Structures are given as C-alpha cells and as structure tokens.
Amino acid sequence: MASPTTALWQGISAYVLWGLFPLYWPLLEPAGTVELLAHRTVWSLLAMIVLLSVRRNRSWLRLPRPAVLFRTSMAALMLSFNWGVYVYGVNSGRVLEASLGYFMAPLVLIATGVRVFGEVLRPRQWVAVSLGAGAVPVLATAYGHVPWIAIALAGSWAAYGYLKKTVDLSAAHATTVETAAMAVPAAGYLLWLASRGDGTFAVGGPGHSLLLASTGLAVVPLLLFAAAAREVPLSMLGVLQYVEPTVQFAIGVAVRHEPMPVSRWAGFGLVWSALVLLAYDARRATRGQRGDTSVYAVETAVGGGRD
C-alpha cells in the first residue's frame, strides 16, 4: 500500500496523462472513435497480462469474491458508459458540453466523499469547492438547456471513482479484471469491423498498426488512478480531476489555437483560483502536521480526513 503522499502524486500523474491524450489520439486517424476505444481496451488487457507475467504475479488468474467481482464489473460498466457518452458528445458536435461534464465530475465526486464516506473538509477547502461550483454555471450559460451529456459524464465518473475506492483489490489486479470485462465486447466489435472490411488495423500500414497497438499504454493512468483511489479521500481525488481539463485547456489554446471567449476565461479563472487555494491549504495543513507522521495525520493534511 502506498503512503497517502505517494497516492496523491499517483492521482496527479493519472490526470496529467489523461490531459495529454488530445495530443495522442489525432495520430491514430483514420480510425474512428469507437474503434480507438475498442483497440485501447483490448491492447490494455494484453499490456496488463504482460506486466503481471513479468512481475510473476498470478493473482489475476484467481477470480475475486463474488461481491468484489460484481463491483469491479460495475466499475468497468461505468467506465465504458462514460466513454460511450463522451464519444456521442464529440461525434454529435457537443464537445463543450462533454468538457463541462468533466468540470462537474469533481463536484459530484466530492459530494460522494462527504455524503457516503463522511470525509470532512476544512474551511479553505469549502471555499475552493464553492469556487469550482461557481465555474460550472459560468461555463454552462451558453447552452440554454439542461446539459444531459455533462450530467451523464459527471455521474458515471463519480460512480466509477466510488466503486474503485470500495474494491478491495490491488491496483493491478482490479485494473486487469476491469479491463477483461470490457475486452470481450471490444474484441467482438473489432472482429465485426474486420469482417466488414471497415477496420483500419491491417490496412493502415505497419506504422498505423503499431500506433493502434500502443493504445495499450493507456492502462498506465488507469493503474495510477486505481492506486490513488484506494488511499486518497474522494474529496481530494475529486479536486485533482481539475488537473485534466486544465492540461487540455493549455493544449487547446497553445497547440490548437481554439477561441477563448470571456465566459470561458471567467470559468477557468474560478477553477484555477480553487486549485491555488487548495494547494495553499494543503501546504499549511502539512506544516501543521509536521510533528505527527502518522498515516491519519498525512491524510488529513492532503485531503480532509474522515470522522
């Protein structure tokens, strides 16, 4: 088990890597979004099997207890649903609403941590959460309707984070079982594409095929997130998710030169203010706990602790 501080950095690393994915996915064209998702699932399972074989870890060969297997399968379902809604949002020209979902997700995750696990937030953390909540209506103003795609994305991701926290398996074992649950329909879809001659794996040249196979490396942030979810309070894990859209924002402005109207600047400004306040609060709390090196003390400093 990682220390709370190590787990915190694992969570940050996971969200940074997810934030960098917009630089990677365009390299895989002309494969469609659903085909990319299917390849990512199948190759991620193969990557996990290789990783566990190298480590001589055979625990993944033993099925978990029925209750744990059910929760892991539900986590896989939530993740698949999340990506399916995201694909629909992107393909239907509602990218901004999809991105709004990932801004709403931390708020739902924080509410779950406080409501279900009894996690306690300090005053500065409440202010930071309020700033983050204020960013949501600012970014949603332009829609003029209930953002159902955003709500579905936020709810399914919060449910995924909750289920990952309640699964009593190692990060590697849980991710392998989870990926295996998604790999069956993914492999079936790829075989169906190949039978129709619509797949791009074998017809795009060896370079394209190698890039599709490299989607298995997408399992790395999942492993990091799984490890962090077991040790980091959901309140802090939810706030960390703001790292991902912030990295995507930097890519959109600096690399893709997407327009940034005043309303988006205002929304991102609230998010950044929340992150600065949380960083300041964590630093002050860590200094206050310097004389106490217990796990509970460190957890309280980085994420609010539990009753």
Beta strands, then each sheet from edge to edge (+ up, - down):
end
